[in-house]
């Protein structure tokens, strides 16, 4: 796998696997996201795409309801708090020991997430943005990774599809 495929797996896979499964259901309907998910990315910047799976476990109420949820897979753990349509949380990636803080919204089957983490150089930040449409078993949309060479890789953007098996 080329380096950019690895970047997609490190940056996109934990977020997408953890946030798929949201159906845009009413706020009072918690979603069970536990299961095995497949995520495929396609770069629009000419980088190699990525396809992978992860078994996801869930504790807490689940997205779609106010409260706290922890989502975990081999690739990392995501802690999410939801108040109304607003999402806040952290991502701890177990592959590269990278931590992200993120904010987002989940409303009427649409989700947006923006996460950031410091790069190797303390004065620079890597950001990842995801926008997608969600049903109970799938999510699809676009992603953007920015940070440049000071973060050890070039930026990327593309599309993704996540499906619960």
PyMOL commands that place a pseudoatom at each C-alpha (Angstrom):
pseudoatom trace, name=CA, resn=UNK, resi=1, chain=A, elem=C, hetatm=0, pos=[0.000, 0.000, 0.000]
pseudoatom trace, name=CA, resn=UNK, resi=2, chain=A, elem=C, hetatm=0, pos=[1.355, 3.433, -0.865]
pseudoatom trace, name=CA, resn=UNK, resi=3, chain=A, elem=C, hetatm=0, pos=[1.687, 6.089, 1.826]
pseudoatom trace, name=CA, resn=UNK, resi=4, chain=A, elem=C, hetatm=0, pos=[-1.514, 7.916, 0.869]
pseudoatom trace, name=CA, resn=UNK, resi=5, chain=A, elem=C, hetatm=0, pos=[-3.558, 4.740, 1.279]
pseudoatom trace, name=CA, resn=UNK, resi=6, chain=A, elem=C, hetatm=0, pos=[-2.145, 4.549, 4.779]
pseudoatom trace, name=CA, resn=UNK, resi=7, chain=A, elem=C, hetatm=0, pos=[-3.120, 8.163, 5.430]
pseudoatom trace, name=CA, resn=UNK, resi=8, chain=A, elem=C, hetatm=0, pos=[-6.688, 7.424, 4.399]
pseudoatom trace, name=CA, resn=UNK, resi=9, chain=A, elem=C, hetatm=0, pos=[-6.813, 4.432, 6.717]
pseudoatom trace, name=CA, resn=UNK, resi=10, chain=A, elem=C, hetatm=0, pos=[-5.406, 6.414, 9.623]
pseudoatom trace, name=CA, resn=UNK, resi=11, chain=A, elem=C, hetatm=0, pos=[-7.428, 9.579, 9.170]
pseudoatom trace, name=CA, resn=UNK, resi=12, chain=A, elem=C, hetatm=0, pos=[-10.666, 8.632, 7.457]
pseudoatom trace, name=CA, resn=UNK, resi=13, chain=A, elem=C, hetatm=0, pos=[-11.395, 5.037, 8.469]
pseudoatom trace, name=CA, resn=UNK, resi=14, chain=A, elem=C, hetatm=0, pos=[-11.737, 5.591, 12.241]
pseudoatom trace, name=CA, resn=UNK, resi=15, chain=A, elem=C, hetatm=0, pos=[-14.011, 8.577, 11.759]
pseudoatom trace, name=CA, resn=UNK, resi=16, chain=A, elem=C, hetatm=0, pos=[-16.209, 7.005, 9.092]
pseudoatom trace, name=CA, resn=UNK, resi=17, chain=A, elem=C, hetatm=0, pos=[-16.553, 3.639, 10.735]
pseudoatom trace, name=CA, resn=UNK, resi=18, chain=A, elem=C, hetatm=0, pos=[-17.433, 5.268, 14.004]
pseudoatom trace, name=CA, resn=UNK, resi=19, chain=A, elem=C, hetatm=0, pos=[-19.965, 7.661, 12.576]
pseudoatom trace, name=CA, resn=UNK, resi=20, chain=A, elem=C, hetatm=0, pos=[-21.712, 5.484, 10.027]
pseudoatom trace, name=CA, resn=UNK, resi=21, chain=A, elem=C, hetatm=0, pos=[-24.993, 3.923, 10.916]
pseudoatom trace, name=CA, resn=UNK, resi=22, chain=A, elem=C, hetatm=0, pos=[-26.700, 7.228, 11.743]
pseudoatom trace, name=CA, resn=UNK, resi=23, chain=A, elem=C, hetatm=0, pos=[-30.050, 7.307, 10.043]
pseudoatom trace, name=CA, resn=UNK, resi=24, chain=A, elem=C, hetatm=0, pos=[-31.068, 10.892, 10.556]
pseudoatom trace, name=CA, resn=UNK, resi=25, chain=A, elem=C, hetatm=0, pos=[-33.676, 9.485, 12.907]
pseudoatom trace, name=CA, resn=UNK, resi=26, chain=A, elem=C, hetatm=0, pos=[-35.344, 11.699, 15.481]
pseudoatom trace, name=CA, resn=UNK, resi=27, chain=A, elem=C, hetatm=0, pos=[-33.032, 12.969, 18.215]
pseudoatom trace, name=CA, resn=UNK, resi=28, chain=A, elem=C, hetatm=0, pos=[-34.584, 10.531, 20.734]
pseudoatom trace, name=CA, resn=UNK, resi=29, chain=A, elem=C, hetatm=0, pos=[-33.621, 7.419, 18.733]
pseudoatom trace, name=CA, resn=UNK, resi=30, chain=A, elem=C, hetatm=0, pos=[-30.195, 6.062, 19.723]
pseudoatom trace, name=CA, resn=UNK, resi=31, chain=A, elem=C, hetatm=0, pos=[-28.377, 4.143, 16.999]
pseudoatom trace, name=CA, resn=UNK, resi=32, chain=A, elem=C, hetatm=0, pos=[-26.578, 0.855, 17.471]
pseudoatom trace, name=CA, resn=UNK, resi=33, chain=A, elem=C, hetatm=0, pos=[-23.432, 1.072, 15.343]
pseudoatom trace, name=CA, resn=UNK, resi=34, chain=A, elem=C, hetatm=0, pos=[-21.766, -2.109, 16.595]
pseudoatom trace, name=CA, resn=UNK, resi=35, chain=A, elem=C, hetatm=0, pos=[-20.831, -4.484, 13.810]
pseudoatom trace, name=CA, resn=UNK, resi=36, chain=A, elem=C, hetatm=0, pos=[-18.390, -4.858, 10.944]
pseudoatom trace, name=CA, resn=UNK, resi=37, chain=A, elem=C, hetatm=0, pos=[-18.033, -1.933, 8.554]
pseudoatom trace, name=CA, resn=UNK, resi=38, chain=A, elem=C, hetatm=0, pos=[-16.336, -1.651, 5.163]
pseudoatom trace, name=CA, resn=UNK, resi=39, chain=A, elem=C, hetatm=0, pos=[-14.999, 1.740, 4.050]
pseudoatom trace, name=CA, resn=UNK, resi=40, chain=A, elem=C, hetatm=0, pos=[-13.709, 2.598, 0.574]
pseudoatom trace, name=CA, resn=UNK, resi=41, chain=A, elem=C, hetatm=0, pos=[-12.091, 5.921, -0.370]
pseudoatom trace, name=CA, resn=UNK, resi=42, chain=A, elem=C, hetatm=0, pos=[-11.304, 7.300, -3.823]
pseudoatom trace, name=CA, resn=UNK, resi=43, chain=A, elem=C, hetatm=0, pos=[-8.877, 10.210, -4.054]
pseudoatom trace, name=CA, resn=UNK, resi=44, chain=A, elem=C, hetatm=0, pos=[-9.744, 13.054, -6.427]
pseudoatom trace, name=CA, resn=UNK, resi=45, chain=A, elem=C, hetatm=0, pos=[-6.120, 14.243, -6.116]
pseudoatom trace, name=CA, resn=UNK, resi=46, chain=A, elem=C, hetatm=0, pos=[-4.503, 11.234, -7.826]
pseudoatom trace, name=CA, resn=UNK, resi=47, chain=A, elem=C, hetatm=0, pos=[-3.480, 9.415, -4.636]
pseudoatom trace, name=CA, resn=UNK, resi=48, chain=A, elem=C, hetatm=0, pos=[-4.103, 5.729, -4.097]
pseudoatom trace, name=CA, resn=UNK, resi=49, chain=A, elem=C, hetatm=0, pos=[-7.533, 4.956, -2.629]
pseudoatom trace, name=CA, resn=UNK, resi=50, chain=A, elem=C, hetatm=0, pos=[-8.186, 2.726, 0.371]
pseudoatom trace, name=CA, resn=UNK, resi=51, chain=A, elem=C, hetatm=0, pos=[-10.547, -0.104, 1.203]
pseudoatom trace, name=CA, resn=UNK, resi=52, chain=A, elem=C, hetatm=0, pos=[-10.723, -1.766, 4.609]
pseudoatom trace, name=CA, resn=UNK, resi=53, chain=A, elem=C, hetatm=0, pos=[-12.961, -3.212, 7.284]
pseudoatom trace, name=CA, resn=UNK, resi=54, chain=A, elem=C, hetatm=0, pos=[-13.178, -2.874, 11.042]
pseudoatom trace, name=CA, resn=UNK, resi=55, chain=A, elem=C, hetatm=0, pos=[-15.261, -4.470, 13.778]
pseudoatom trace, name=CA, resn=UNK, resi=56, chain=A, elem=C, hetatm=0, pos=[-16.863, -1.687, 15.793]
pseudoatom trace, name=CA, resn=UNK, resi=57, chain=A, elem=C, hetatm=0, pos=[-18.099, -1.888, 19.380]
pseudoatom trace, name=CA, resn=UNK, resi=58, chain=A, elem=C, hetatm=0, pos=[-20.222, 0.726, 21.143]
pseudoatom trace, name=CA, resn=UNK, resi=59, chain=A, elem=C, hetatm=0, pos=[-20.879, 1.801, 24.705]
pseudoatom trace, name=CA, resn=UNK, resi=60, chain=A, elem=C, hetatm=0, pos=[-23.221, 4.568, 25.754]
pseudoatom trace, name=CA, resn=UNK, resi=61, chain=A, elem=C, hetatm=0, pos=[-26.404, 5.748, 24.141]
pseudoatom trace, name=CA, resn=UNK, resi=62, chain=A, elem=C, hetatm=0, pos=[-25.312, 5.972, 20.510]
pseudoatom trace, name=CA, resn=UNK, resi=63, chain=A, elem=C, hetatm=0, pos=[-25.506, 8.841, 18.058]
pseudoatom trace, name=CA, resn=UNK, resi=64, chain=A, elem=C, hetatm=0, pos=[-28.912, 10.327, 17.436]
pseudoatom trace, name=CA, resn=UNK, resi=65, chain=A, elem=C, hetatm=0, pos=[-29.635, 11.016, 21.109]
pseudoatom trace, name=CA, resn=UNK, resi=66, chain=A, elem=C, hetatm=0, pos=[-28.218, 13.536, 23.577]
pseudoatom trace, name=CA, resn=UNK, resi=67, chain=A, elem=C, hetatm=0, pos=[-25.477, 12.058, 25.727]
pseudoatom trace, name=CA, resn=UNK, resi=68, chain=A, elem=C, hetatm=0, pos=[-22.065, 10.410, 25.514]
pseudoatom trace, name=CA, resn=UNK, resi=69, chain=A, elem=C, hetatm=0, pos=[-21.036, 7.478, 23.333]
pseudoatom trace, name=CA, resn=UNK, resi=70, chain=A, elem=C, hetatm=0, pos=[-17.738, 5.628, 22.966]
pseudoatom trace, name=CA, resn=UNK, resi=71, chain=A, elem=C, hetatm=0, pos=[-17.043, 3.788, 19.737]
pseudoatom trace, name=CA, resn=UNK, resi=72, chain=A, elem=C, hetatm=0, pos=[-14.030, 1.491, 19.527]
pseudoatom trace, name=CA, resn=UNK, resi=73, chain=A, elem=C, hetatm=0, pos=[-12.331, -0.622, 16.869]
pseudoatom trace, name=CA, resn=UNK, resi=74, chain=A, elem=C, hetatm=0, pos=[-8.848, -2.061, 16.420]
pseudoatom trace, name=CA, resn=UNK, resi=75, chain=A, elem=C, hetatm=0, pos=[-7.829, 1.168, 14.710]
pseudoatom trace, name=CA, resn=UNK, resi=76, chain=A, elem=C, hetatm=0, pos=[-8.789, 3.435, 17.599]
pseudoatom trace, name=CA, resn=UNK, resi=77, chain=A, elem=C, hetatm=0, pos=[-11.453, 4.889, 19.834]
pseudoatom trace, name=CA, resn=UNK, resi=78, chain=A, elem=C, hetatm=0, pos=[-13.830, 7.801, 19.402]
pseudoatom trace, name=CA, resn=UNK, resi=79, chain=A, elem=C, hetatm=0, pos=[-15.610, 9.530, 22.263]
pseudoatom trace, name=CA, resn=UNK, resi=80, chain=A, elem=C, hetatm=0, pos=[-18.614, 11.582, 21.157]
pseudoatom trace, name=CA, resn=UNK, resi=81, chain=A, elem=C, hetatm=0, pos=[-20.919, 13.901, 23.057]
pseudoatom trace, name=CA, resn=UNK, resi=82, chain=A, elem=C, hetatm=0, pos=[-24.142, 15.038, 21.414]
pseudoatom trace, name=CA, resn=UNK, resi=83, chain=A, elem=C, hetatm=0, pos=[-26.397, 17.918, 22.378]
pseudoatom trace, name=CA, resn=UNK, resi=84, chain=A, elem=C, hetatm=0, pos=[-29.230, 18.375, 19.905]
pseudoatom trace, name=CA, resn=UNK, resi=85, chain=A, elem=C, hetatm=0, pos=[-27.625, 18.286, 16.468]
pseudoatom trace, name=CA, resn=UNK, resi=86, chain=A, elem=C, hetatm=0, pos=[-24.153, 19.330, 17.732]
pseudoatom trace, name=CA, resn=UNK, resi=87, chain=A, elem=C, hetatm=0, pos=[-21.378, 16.742, 18.034]
pseudoatom trace, name=CA, resn=UNK, resi=88, chain=A, elem=C, hetatm=0, pos=[-18.065, 17.184, 19.881]
pseudoatom trace, name=CA, resn=UNK, resi=89, chain=A, elem=C, hetatm=0, pos=[-15.416, 14.651, 20.696]
pseudoatom trace, name=CA, resn=UNK, resi=90, chain=A, elem=C, hetatm=0, pos=[-11.984, 13.144, 20.421]
pseudoatom trace, name=CA, resn=UNK, resi=91, chain=A, elem=C, hetatm=0, pos=[-10.375, 10.436, 18.303]
pseudoatom trace, name=CA, resn=UNK, resi=92, chain=A, elem=C, hetatm=0, pos=[-7.454, 8.348, 19.588]
pseudoatom trace, name=CA, resn=UNK, resi=93, chain=A, elem=C, hetatm=0, pos=[-5.867, 6.469, 16.678]
pseudoatom trace, name=CA, resn=UNK, resi=94, chain=A, elem=C, hetatm=0, pos=[-4.123, 3.308, 17.874]
pseudoatom trace, name=CA, resn=UNK, resi=95, chain=A, elem=C, hetatm=0, pos=[-2.120, 2.773, 14.663]
pseudoatom trace, name=CA, resn=UNK, resi=96, chain=A, elem=C, hetatm=0, pos=[-0.126, 5.984, 14.668]
pseudoatom trace, name=CA, resn=UNK, resi=97, chain=A, elem=C, hetatm=0, pos=[-0.881, 7.254, 18.190]
pseudoatom trace, name=CA, resn=UNK, resi=98, chain=A, elem=C, hetatm=0, pos=[-2.491, 10.378, 16.732]
pseudoatom trace, name=CA, resn=UNK, resi=99, chain=A, elem=C, hetatm=0, pos=[-5.201, 12.239, 18.635]
pseudoatom trace, name=CA, resn=UNK, resi=100, chain=A, elem=C, hetatm=0, pos=[-7.865, 14.468, 17.074]
pseudoatom trace, name=CA, resn=UNK, resi=101, chain=A, elem=C, hetatm=0, pos=[-10.385, 16.872, 18.521]
pseudoatom trace, name=CA, resn=UNK, resi=102, chain=A, elem=C, hetatm=0, pos=[-13.491, 17.271, 16.361]
pseudoatom trace, name=CA, resn=UNK, resi=103, chain=A, elem=C, hetatm=0, pos=[-16.769, 19.120, 16.092]
pseudoatom trace, name=CA, resn=UNK, resi=104, chain=A, elem=C, hetatm=0, pos=[-19.697, 18.448, 13.828]
pseudoatom trace, name=CA, resn=UNK, resi=105, chain=A, elem=C, hetatm=0, pos=[-23.409, 18.250, 13.263]
pseudoatom trace, name=CA, resn=UNK, resi=106, chain=A, elem=C, hetatm=0, pos=[-25.863, 15.414, 12.696]
pseudoatom trace, name=CA, resn=UNK, resi=107, chain=A, elem=C, hetatm=0, pos=[-29.218, 16.547, 11.335]
pseudoatom trace, name=CA, resn=UNK, resi=108, chain=A, elem=C, hetatm=0, pos=[-31.835, 14.991, 9.038]
pseudoatom trace, name=CA, resn=UNK, resi=109, chain=A, elem=C, hetatm=0, pos=[-29.525, 12.317, 7.692]
pseudoatom trace, name=CA, resn=UNK, resi=110, chain=A, elem=C, hetatm=0, pos=[-26.661, 14.721, 7.016]
pseudoatom trace, name=CA, resn=UNK, resi=111, chain=A, elem=C, hetatm=0, pos=[-23.406, 14.780, 8.955]
pseudoatom trace, name=CA, resn=UNK, resi=112, chain=A, elem=C, hetatm=0, pos=[-20.416, 17.113, 8.949]
pseudoatom trace, name=CA, resn=UNK, resi=113, chain=A, elem=C, hetatm=0, pos=[-17.233, 16.537, 10.943]
pseudoatom trace, name=CA, resn=UNK, resi=114, chain=A, elem=C, hetatm=0, pos=[-14.111, 18.691, 11.198]
pseudoatom trace, name=CA, resn=UNK, resi=115, chain=A, elem=C, hetatm=0, pos=[-11.154, 17.357, 13.166]
pseudoatom trace, name=CA, resn=UNK, resi=116, chain=A, elem=C, hetatm=0, pos=[-7.657, 18.650, 13.830]
pseudoatom trace, name=CA, resn=UNK, resi=117, chain=A, elem=C, hetatm=0, pos=[-4.374, 17.549, 15.392]
pseudoatom trace, name=CA, resn=UNK, resi=118, chain=A, elem=C, hetatm=0, pos=[-0.894, 19.082, 15.707]
pseudoatom trace, name=CA, resn=UNK, resi=119, chain=A, elem=C, hetatm=0, pos=[1.685, 17.931, 13.137]
pseudoatom trace, name=CA, resn=UNK, resi=120, chain=A, elem=C, hetatm=0, pos=[5.301, 17.035, 13.774]
pseudoatom trace, name=CA, resn=UNK, resi=121, chain=A, elem=C, hetatm=0, pos=[6.050, 20.739, 13.739]
pseudoatom trace, name=CA, resn=UNK, resi=122, chain=A, elem=C, hetatm=0, pos=[4.152, 22.226, 16.710]
pseudoatom trace, name=CA, resn=UNK, resi=123, chain=A, elem=C, hetatm=0, pos=[3.239, 25.350, 14.762]
pseudoatom trace, name=CA, resn=UNK, resi=124, chain=A, elem=C, hetatm=0, pos=[1.247, 23.459, 12.095]
pseudoatom trace, name=CA, resn=UNK, resi=125, chain=A, elem=C, hetatm=0, pos=[-2.052, 21.609, 12.265]
pseudoatom trace, name=CA, resn=UNK, resi=126, chain=A, elem=C, hetatm=0, pos=[-3.496, 18.806, 10.189]
pseudoatom trace, name=CA, resn=UNK, resi=127, chain=A, elem=C, hetatm=0, pos=[-7.242, 19.014, 9.564]
pseudoatom trace, name=CA, resn=UNK, resi=128, chain=A, elem=C, hetatm=0, pos=[-9.693, 16.443, 8.270]
pseudoatom trace, name=CA, resn=UNK, resi=129, chain=A, elem=C, hetatm=0, pos=[-13.202, 17.342, 7.121]
pseudoatom trace, name=CA, resn=UNK, resi=130, chain=A, elem=C, hetatm=0, pos=[-15.986, 14.908, 6.253]
pseudoatom trace, name=CA, resn=UNK, resi=131, chain=A, elem=C, hetatm=0, pos=[-19.400, 15.679, 4.799]
pseudoatom trace, name=CA, resn=UNK, resi=132, chain=A, elem=C, hetatm=0, pos=[-21.890, 12.953, 4.039]
pseudoatom trace, name=CA, resn=UNK, resi=133, chain=A, elem=C, hetatm=0, pos=[-25.386, 11.583, 3.743]
pseudoatom trace, name=CA, resn=UNK, resi=134, chain=A, elem=C, hetatm=0, pos=[-26.316, 8.797, 6.155]
pseudoatom trace, name=CA, resn=UNK, resi=135, chain=A, elem=C, hetatm=0, pos=[-28.841, 5.978, 6.281]
pseudoatom trace, name=CA, resn=UNK, resi=136, chain=A, elem=C, hetatm=0, pos=[-29.078, 3.236, 8.901]
pseudoatom trace, name=CA, resn=UNK, resi=137, chain=A, elem=C, hetatm=0, pos=[-26.485, 1.035, 7.181]
pseudoatom trace, name=CA, resn=UNK, resi=138, chain=A, elem=C, hetatm=0, pos=[-24.478, 3.281, 4.867]
pseudoatom trace, name=CA, resn=UNK, resi=139, chain=A, elem=C, hetatm=0, pos=[-22.720, 6.607, 4.647]
pseudoatom trace, name=CA, resn=UNK, resi=140, chain=A, elem=C, hetatm=0, pos=[-21.294, 8.318, 1.596]
pseudoatom trace, name=CA, resn=UNK, resi=141, chain=A, elem=C, hetatm=0, pos=[-19.769, 11.681, 0.936]
pseudoatom trace, name=CA, resn=UNK, resi=142, chain=A, elem=C, hetatm=0, pos=[-16.528, 13.596, 0.614]
pseudoatom trace, name=CA, resn=UNK, resi=143, chain=A, elem=C, hetatm=0, pos=[-13.383, 14.085, 2.689]
pseudoatom trace, name=CA, resn=UNK, resi=144, chain=A, elem=C, hetatm=0, pos=[-10.572, 16.634, 2.745]
pseudoatom trace, name=CA, resn=UNK, resi=145, chain=A, elem=C, hetatm=0, pos=[-7.209, 16.244, 4.499]
pseudoatom trace, name=CA, resn=UNK, resi=146, chain=A, elem=C, hetatm=0, pos=[-4.937, 19.281, 4.723]
pseudoatom trace, name=CA, resn=UNK, resi=147, chain=A, elem=C, hetatm=0, pos=[-1.667, 19.979, 6.416]
pseudoatom trace, name=CA, resn=UNK, resi=148, chain=A, elem=C, hetatm=0, pos=[0.975, 19.830, 3.723]
pseudoatom trace, name=CA, resn=UNK, resi=149, chain=A, elem=C, hetatm=0, pos=[4.529, 18.539, 3.761]
pseudoatom trace, name=CA, resn=UNK, resi=150, chain=A, elem=C, hetatm=0, pos=[5.226, 19.910, 7.253]
pseudoatom trace, name=CA, resn=UNK, resi=151, chain=A, elem=C, hetatm=0, pos=[2.834, 17.193, 8.484]
pseudoatom trace, name=CA, resn=UNK, resi=152, chain=A, elem=C, hetatm=0, pos=[4.801, 14.441, 6.740]
pseudoatom trace, name=CA, resn=UNK, resi=153, chain=A, elem=C, hetatm=0, pos=[2.472, 13.983, 3.736]
pseudoatom trace, name=CA, resn=UNK, resi=154, chain=A, elem=C, hetatm=0, pos=[0.695, 15.949, 1.064]
pseudoatom trace, name=CA, resn=UNK, resi=155, chain=A, elem=C, hetatm=0, pos=[-2.927, 17.011, 1.308]
pseudoatom trace, name=CA, resn=UNK, resi=156, chain=A, elem=C, hetatm=0, pos=[-5.712, 14.902, -0.178]
pseudoatom trace, name=CA, resn=UNK, resi=157, chain=A, elem=C, hetatm=0, pos=[-9.418, 15.029, -0.976]
pseudoatom trace, name=CA, resn=UNK, resi=158, chain=A, elem=C, hetatm=0, pos=[-11.897, 12.541, -2.338]
pseudoatom trace, name=CA, resn=UNK, resi=159, chain=A, elem=C, hetatm=0, pos=[-15.049, 10.511, -1.891]
pseudoatom trace, name=CA, resn=UNK, resi=160, chain=A, elem=C, hetatm=0, pos=[-15.934, 7.635, 0.416]
pseudoatom trace, name=CA, resn=UNK, resi=161, chain=A, elem=C, hetatm=0, pos=[-18.560, 4.950, 0.927]
pseudoatom trace, name=CA, resn=UNK, resi=162, chain=A, elem=C, hetatm=0, pos=[-19.065, 3.090, 4.227]
pseudoatom trace, name=CA, resn=UNK, resi=163, chain=A, elem=C, hetatm=0, pos=[-21.341, 0.051, 4.503]
pseudoatom trace, name=CA, resn=UNK, resi=164, chain=A, elem=C, hetatm=0, pos=[-22.339, -2.074, 7.477]
pseudoatom trace, name=CA, resn=UNK, resi=165, chain=A, elem=C, hetatm=0, pos=[-21.985, -5.753, 6.621]
for i in range(1, 165): cmd.bond("trace and resi %d" % i, "trace and resi %d" % (i + 1))
show_as sticks, trace
zoom trace
